[in-house]
Amino acid sequence: MRFENYADTYYYSVFVLGRDLLKGILPYEDDLAYEFCKKVAVDFEESNYNDSSKGLEEYVKDKFYLKNGKITWKGEDIE
């Protein structure tokens, strides 16, 4: 794992995703939104965005799209 303090950084990423970066666009409630944010946090951690020149906000901007009236993540509709 590339996170030095994996647990703290992972849960912080999930928190930021749910509270700030994806708030208002997730069609999920509470537990489902949390589970989705956990998947996104793991994908971010394993991506090239997890280095000093990029970050979680840039990852979200590049990976989430509005397509045919639906939000997509990595090309899949978020339902």
N, C-alpha and C positions, 0 to 999 in steps of 0.2 A: 504494500500500500504506500502511496506517495504522501498521504497526510501524515505529518509528524505525530500529531496527537489526534489520531483518526477519529475516535469517538466524539470528542468535542467539536472538531471541525465538521464532521459529517452531520451531526445534529444541528449545528449552527447553519449549515447550508440548507438543510431541510426547512428550518425555521424561516430563513430569509426568502427562500422560494415561496413558501406558503403565505407569509405575511406581506412581503413587498413585491417580489418580481412576478408572481403568477396570480396574485390576488385580483379577483374580478374576472379572470378569464377561465378559471377552472370550473367545469360544470359539475364538480363533485362537492359533496358535503363532508365536513370534518374527517372521519376516518379514511374515506376513500381518497380525499385530497392529500392527506398525510402519506398514505401508501404511494400515491403517484409521485409526490415530491421526493420520497425516499428513492424511487427508481431514477428520477432525474438527477438527484445528488450523486448516486453511484455512477451514472453515465458521465456526469461532469468530472468526477474524480478520475475516471479512467481516460478522459479526453485530453487533447492537447491544450485545452483552455485552462487547465489547472496548472499554470506556471506563472512566472512573475510578470509576463507581458500581457496576459489575458486574465479574465476572471469570470465569475458566475454571471454577472449581468450581461457581459458580451456573449457568453454561451447562450443565454436565454434569447437574446436578440437574434442570434444566428440560427437557432434550432426551432423556434416556434414561429409559425406562419398562419396567416388568415388565408384560407383557400376555399373558394366556393361557399363562403359564409360560415365556415367551420374553422376552429383552431386546430392546427396540426402540430405534432411533435415528431421530429425525425421521419416525416412523411406519412404518419398515421394520424387519422382523425382522433381527437380527444372527445370521448363521449361520456 
